[in-house]
Amino acid sequence: MTNSNISYSARSRAIEPFHVMALLARANELQAAGHDVIHLEIGEPDFVTAAPIIEAGQAALAAGKTSYTAARGLPQLREAISGFYQQRYDLNIDPRRILITPGGSGALLLATSLLVDPGKHWLMADPGYPCNRHFLRLIEASAQLVPVNPSQQYQLTPELVAQYWNENTVGALLASPANPTGTLLTSEQLLALSQAIRTHGGHMVVDEIYHGLTYGLDASSVLEVDNEAFVLNSFSKYFGMTGWRLGWLVAPDNAISELEKLAQNLYISAPSIAQYAALACFEEHTISIFEERRHEFQKRRDFLLPALRQLGFKIAVEPEGAFYLYADISDFGGDAYAFCQHFLETEFVAFTPGLDFGQHQAQQHVRFAYTQNLNRLEQAVARIARGLLSWKQKVQ
């Protein structure tokens, strides 16, 4: 018997679901019914975890390395990440400053818990990754969403920081490369933003989860220009370990003891087997696998971007990283969610409505994830071209 008088927390009710999850559930229903669904909605690559990582995880499991680790993570993994910063960015990051977390989400949980009091907020670009603002709501804080446009590369600027900063602002969360737009911040832009945020006495937090997945250039780390910034990263994207749930946080030295205390209480430690497996990520032959996959993603972007533009989708900024295209559908009429539903139900192509990423012009944007191989992307474009004809008839 259900008790209808049970009341759940206001914070839980305030956190919005992923709208794409309803579309994914429907896509899976259609797939189970025998339809060939092309999934361009979820930010999970079609590549399985690289073999050296799987083998390292199996070896750790066979050796019985299944106990808790230290809350900050395996020392040898923190040292390996430090070495990676030295090799890739020419940065000397003390392993003490690196905390291993359960996914990038664990890093975000630590950062929000440490830096934001109830009633305070961070500035965030709109559109942006929705879980960021939901984590703030969880700790009784909030996100101050800042509308951004193609003219700003969909990123915060020093001018926007000055315009939107108020007495309750305590920092800003940026993402480079960004989800859903794939845009990057240069080292000069990161420095200017750091100076703007420091002028107001705020914290700078940068999501670098899609580092490594850039095309034609390498992403700059904020740590190259601001050694006091907080950096969120993950083994899910470039390293291809989505289901292993492993990430890390780089923090200033004076924040480590407080972050370690939070980690001890919030999740004890990151998964041990995942940590031992991740040690294989930094071996030369494993990096070569990741680089081959990076080139494959670039081929996919270079096919899908002009193909969608030719169909009439407006993609004002060429994404330089991640694996997403953020497309304006205003020329087609209707709203984004109905648009996505139409293509799922009629052409069995799934992609994400813009309202999952914020409020600014959300109803006229959709996100495509080029996480399928070129053959599937070609099929998707053919289906979308056909579906546009029926959509136009529908909205006339």
C-alpha positions in Angstrom: 0.0 0.0 0.0 1.4 3.4 -1.0 1.4 6.2 1.5 0.5 9.3 -0.4 1.3 11.5 2.6 5.0 11.0 2.3 6.8 14.2 1.5 10.2 14.3 -0.2 12.8 17.1 0.1 12.4 20.4 -1.7 16.0 19.9 -3.1 15.0 16.6 -4.7 11.9 18.1 -6.3 13.9 21.1 -7.6 16.4 18.9 -9.5 15.2 18.4 -13.0 15.4 15.0 -14.7 17.4 14.6 -17.9 14.8 15.1 -20.6 17.0 12.9 -22.9 16.5 10.0 -20.5 12.8 9.8 -21.5 13.9 9.8 -25.1 16.5 7.1 -24.4 13.9 5.0 -22.6 11.6 5.3 -25.7 14.5 4.6 -28.0 15.2 1.4 -26.1 11.6 0.4 -26.3 11.6 0.9 -30.0 14.9 -1.0 -30.3 13.5 -3.9 -28.2 10.5 -4.0 -30.6 12.9 -4.6 -33.5 13.6 -1.1 -34.9 17.1 -0.1 -35.8 17.7 3.0 -33.6 20.7 5.2 -34.2 21.8 6.6 -30.9 23.2 10.2 -31.1 21.7 11.3 -27.8 24.1 10.0 -25.1 27.6 11.2 -24.5 29.1 7.8 -24.4 31.5 6.7 -27.1 30.9 3.4 -29.0 34.5 2.3 -28.2 34.8 -0.3 -25.4 37.5 0.3 -22.7 40.9 -0.3 -24.2 42.3 -3.8 -23.8 45.4 -2.8 -21.6 43.0 -1.2 -19.1 40.7 -4.2 -19.0 43.7 -6.5 -18.5 45.1 -4.4 -15.7 41.7 -4.4 -14.0 41.4 -8.2 -14.3 44.9 -8.6 -12.9 44.0 -6.4 -9.9 40.8 -8.4 -9.3 42.7 -11.7 -9.5 45.2 -10.4 -7.1 42.5 -9.5 -4.6 43.1 -5.8 -4.7 39.5 -5.2 -3.7 39.9 -3.2 -0.4 39.3 0.4 0.2 42.1 2.7 -0.9 43.1 5.9 0.8 40.4 8.6 0.5 42.7 10.6 -1.8 43.3 7.6 -4.0 46.2 5.2 -4.8 49.5 7.1 -4.5 50.8 5.5 -7.7 47.8 6.6 -9.6 48.1 10.2 -8.3 51.8 10.1 -9.3 50.8 8.8 -12.8 48.4 11.7 -13.3 51.1 14.1 -12.1 53.4 12.6 -14.7 50.7 13.0 -17.4 50.4 16.8 -16.6 54.2 17.0 -16.9 54.2 15.2 -20.3 51.2 16.8 -21.8 51.2 20.3 -20.4 54.8 20.7 -19.1 53.3 21.3 -15.6 54.8 20.2 -12.3 51.7 19.2 -10.3 52.5 17.8 -6.9 50.7 14.4 -6.6 49.5 15.6 -3.1 47.2 18.1 -4.9 45.4 15.3 -6.9 42.4 13.5 -5.4 41.0 10.4 -7.1 37.2 10.5 -7.2 34.2 8.3 -8.2 33.9 9.8 -11.7 34.1 13.5 -12.6 30.8 13.8 -10.6 32.7 12.9 -7.4 35.2 15.7 -8.2 32.3 18.1 -8.7 30.7 17.0 -5.4 33.9 17.7 -3.5 34.4 21.1 -5.2 30.9 22.3 -4.6 30.8 21.1 -1.0 34.1 22.9 -0.2 33.5 26.2 -2.0 29.8 27.1 -1.9 27.7 27.8 1.1 23.9 27.7 1.1 22.3 30.6 -0.7 25.5 31.4 -2.7 26.1 30.6 -6.3 28.6 30.1 -9.2 28.4 31.7 -12.6 27.9 29.2 -15.4 27.4 29.4 -19.1 24.0 28.7 -20.5 24.0 26.3 -22.4 26.0 24.0 -20.2 26.1 20.5 -18.7 23.0 20.3 -16.4 24.4 18.2 -13.6 26.6 21.1 -12.6 23.7 23.3 -11.5 22.0 20.3 -9.9 25.0 19.6 -7.7 24.8 23.1 -6.4 21.1 22.7 -5.7 21.9 19.6 -3.7 24.0 21.6 -1.3 21.3 24.4 -1.0 23.3 26.7 -3.3 22.5 27.6 -6.9 23.8 28.3 -10.4 23.6 31.8 -11.9 23.1 30.9 -15.5 24.7 33.4 -17.9 23.2 33.4 -21.5 26.0 32.9 -24.0 26.0 33.0 -27.8 28.1 32.0 -30.8 29.7 35.4 -30.7 31.2 34.5 -27.3 32.0 30.9 -28.4 29.3 29.9 -25.9 31.8 30.7 -23.1 31.9 33.1 -20.2 34.0 36.3 -20.8 35.5 38.8 -18.3 32.8 41.2 -19.4 30.0 38.7 -18.5 31.7 37.9 -15.2 31.6 41.6 -14.3 28.0 42.0 -15.5 26.5 39.0 -13.6 28.6 39.0 -10.5 26.7 40.0 -7.3 26.9 39.8 -3.6 26.0 36.1 -3.6 28.5 35.0 -6.2 31.5 33.1 -4.9 33.0 31.8 -8.1 32.6 30.5 -11.6 32.5 27.1 -13.2 33.8 26.9 -16.8 34.2 24.0 -19.2 36.8 23.7 -21.9 36.0 21.8 -24.1 32.4 22.4 -23.3 29.3 20.2 -23.4 27.1 20.7 -25.4 28.9 23.1 -27.8 32.5 21.6 -28.0 34.1 25.0 -27.7 37.5 25.7 -26.0 39.0 28.5 -24.0 42.5 29.6 -25.0 45.2 30.1 -22.4 44.8 33.9 -22.9 41.1 33.6 -22.3 41.6 31.5 -19.3 44.1 34.0 -17.8 41.7 36.9 -18.5 38.8 35.0 -16.8 41.0 34.1 -13.9 42.0 37.7 -13.3 38.3 38.8 -13.6 37.2 36.2 -11.0 40.1 36.9 -8.7 39.2 40.6 -8.8 35.9 39.7 -7.2 37.6 37.4 -4.6 36.0 34.3 -6.2 37.1 30.7 -6.9 37.8 29.5 -10.5 36.7 25.9 -11.2 37.3 24.5 -14.7 35.8 21.3 -16.1 38.5 19.7 -18.3 36.8 16.4 -18.7 37.0 16.4 -22.5 40.7 17.3 -22.6 42.4 15.0 -25.1 39.4 15.0 -27.4 40.4 18.0 -29.4 40.8 18.4 -33.1 43.6 20.3 -34.8 44.9 21.8 -31.6 45.5 20.8 -27.9 43.4 22.3 -25.1 45.2 24.5 -22.6 44.8 23.7 -19.0 43.8 26.5 -16.6 46.7 25.3 -14.4 49.1 26.8 -17.0 47.9 30.3 -16.0 46.3 29.9 -12.6 47.9 27.5 -10.1 45.2 28.1 -7.6 42.3 27.0 -9.8 40.3 23.9 -9.2 40.3 21.4 -12.0 37.7 18.6 -12.6 38.7 15.7 -14.8 37.6 12.2 -15.6 38.7 8.9 -17.0 35.4 8.6 -18.9 35.9 10.4 -22.1 39.5 10.5 -23.5 40.4 7.4 -21.5 37.2 5.6 -22.4 36.4 4.3 -18.9 32.7 5.4 -18.5 31.3 2.6 -16.5 34.4 2.3 -14.2 33.3 5.6 -12.5 36.7 7.2 -12.0 37.8 10.9 -12.1 40.1 13.3 -10.3 40.3 16.8 -8.8 43.3 19.0 -8.8 43.2 21.6 -6.0 45.4 24.1 -4.3 47.6 22.7 -1.7 45.9 24.5 1.1 42.5 22.9 0.2 43.7 19.3 0.3 43.1 18.5 4.0 39.5 19.8 3.8 38.8 17.9 0.6 40.3 14.7 2.0 38.0 15.0 5.0 35.0 15.5 2.7 36.0 12.5 0.6 36.3 10.3 3.7 32.8 11.1 4.7 31.0 11.4 1.3 32.3 8.2 -0.4 35.3 6.8 1.6 37.3 6.1 -1.6 37.0 5.7 -5.4 36.6 2.1 -6.7 39.8 0.2 -6.1 39.7 -2.0 -9.2 39.1 1.0 -11.4 42.1 2.8 -9.9 44.4 -0.2 -10.5 43.0 -0.5 -14.0 43.6 3.2 -14.7 47.3 2.8 -14.1 47.4 1.3 -17.6 46.0 4.5 -19.1 49.4 6.2 -19.0 51.4 3.6 -20.8 52.7 4.6 -24.2 50.9 1.8 -26.1 47.6 2.7 -24.4 48.0 6.4 -25.2 48.4 5.4 -28.9 45.0 3.7 -28.7 43.4 6.9 -27.4 45.1 9.0 -30.1 43.7 6.7 -32.8 40.3 7.1 -31.3 40.7 10.9 -31.2 41.5 10.8 -35.0 38.3 8.7 -35.6 36.2 11.3 -33.7 37.7 14.0 -35.8 36.7 12.1 -39.0 33.1 11.8 -37.6 32.9 15.5 -36.8 34.3 16.5 -40.2 31.6 14.4 -41.9 28.6 15.2 -39.7 29.1 19.0 -39.3 28.9 19.9 -43.1 26.2 17.2 -43.6 23.9 18.8 -41.0 24.6 22.3 -42.2 23.7 21.2 -45.8 20.4 20.0 -44.4 19.7 23.4 -43.0 20.8 23.1 -39.4 22.6 26.2 -38.2 25.8 25.4 -36.4 27.5 28.8 -36.0 30.6 27.6 -34.2 32.8 24.7 -35.3 33.4 22.6 -32.2 37.1 22.1 -31.5 36.6 19.4 -28.8 34.4 16.8 -27.2 32.1 14.9 -29.5 29.0 17.1 -29.9 27.3 19.4 -32.4 25.0 22.0 -30.9 22.5 22.9 -33.7 20.0 25.7 -34.1 16.7 24.3 -35.6 14.8 27.6 -35.6 14.5 27.5 -39.4 12.5 24.3 -39.2 9.8 25.6 -36.8 8.4 23.9 -33.7 10.1 23.2 -30.4 13.2 21.1 -29.7 11.6 18.3 -27.7 8.8 17.7 -30.2 11.5 17.8 -33.0 13.5 15.1 -31.2 10.4 13.0 -30.6 9.5 13.2 -34.3 12.8 11.9 -35.5 12.8 9.2 -32.9 9.3 7.9 -33.7 9.5 8.3 -37.5 13.1 7.8 -38.5 14.5 6.0 -35.4 17.3 8.6 -34.9 17.8 9.8 -31.3 19.3 13.1 -30.3 19.0 15.5 -27.4 16.8 18.6 -27.0 18.4 21.8 -25.9 16.3 22.2 -22.8 18.6 19.6 -21.1 21.4 22.2 -21.2 19.8 25.3 -19.8 17.2 28.0 -20.6 18.8 30.3 -23.2 17.3 29.6 -26.6 16.9 26.0 -25.4 13.7 25.4 -27.4 15.5 26.1 -30.7 18.5 23.9 -30.2 19.4 20.2 -30.3 22.6 18.3 -29.6 24.0 15.5 -31.7 26.7 13.2 -30.2 28.9 11.8 -32.9 29.7 8.7 -30.9 28.7 6.3 -33.6 30.9 5.1 -36.5 30.9 6.8 -39.9 28.6 4.3 -41.5 26.0 4.8 -38.8 26.4 8.6 -39.1 25.8 8.4 -42.9 22.6 6.4 -42.2 21.5 8.9 -39.6 22.0 11.8 -42.1 19.9 10.1 -44.7 17.1 9.4 -42.2 17.2 13.0 -40.9 17.0 14.3 -44.5 13.9 12.2 -45.0 12.4 13.1 -41.7 12.7 16.8 -42.3 10.3 16.5 -45.2 7.6 15.0 -42.9 8.4 17.5 -40.1 7.9 20.5 -42.3 4.6 19.1 -43.4 3.7 18.6 -39.7 4.4 22.1 -38.6 3.0 24.0 -41.6 
